[in-house]
Amino acid sequence: MKTPKFTNLAVFVIFFGIALIEAFEKQNWLEAALFLALGALSLFADIRKT
């Protein structure tokens, strides 16, 4: 079964985007960098898999 085209992007924005915004609000730069790296890595893996 094929997933809709922008499902992976929506998951990236919802989960990693909200976590990244929260880390920026707390000015926790290490946590923000971690969430950005994990989000980019998972998005890259999902795009490459399809």
C-alpha positions as CSV (number, residue, x, y, z in Angstrom):
1,M,0.0,0.0,0.0
2,K,1.4,3.4,-1.0
3,T,1.1,6.3,1.4
4,P,-0.1,9.7,0.2
5,K,2.6,12.0,-1.1
6,F,3.1,14.5,1.7
7,T,2.4,12.2,4.7
8,N,6.1,12.0,5.7
9,L,6.4,15.8,5.5
10,A,3.3,16.3,7.7
11,V,4.7,13.9,10.4
12,F,8.0,15.8,10.2
13,V,6.3,19.2,10.7
14,I,4.0,18.1,13.4
15,F,6.3,16.1,15.7
16,F,9.8,17.6,15.1
17,G,8.5,21.1,14.3
18,I,6.6,21.4,17.6
19,A,9.5,19.9,19.6
20,L,11.9,22.3,17.8
21,I,9.7,25.4,18.6
22,E,9.5,24.3,22.2
23,A,13.3,24.0,22.5
24,F,13.8,27.4,20.9
25,E,11.3,28.9,23.4
26,K,13.2,27.5,26.3
27,Q,16.5,28.6,24.6
28,N,17.8,25.1,25.0
29,W,20.1,25.1,21.9
30,L,21.5,21.6,22.4
31,E,17.9,20.2,22.4
32,A,17.0,22.3,19.4
33,A,20.0,21.1,17.5
34,L,19.2,17.5,18.4
35,F,15.6,17.7,17.3
36,L,16.6,19.4,14.1
37,A,19.1,16.7,13.3
38,L,16.8,13.8,14.2
39,G,14.0,15.4,12.1
40,A,16.2,16.0,9.1
41,L,17.6,12.4,9.3
42,S,14.2,10.8,9.6
43,L,12.8,12.9,6.8
44,F,15.7,12.0,4.6
45,A,15.3,8.3,5.3
46,D,11.6,8.4,4.5
47,I,12.2,10.3,1.2
48,R,15.0,8.0,0.2
49,K,13.0,4.9,1.0
50,T,10.1,5.7,-1.3
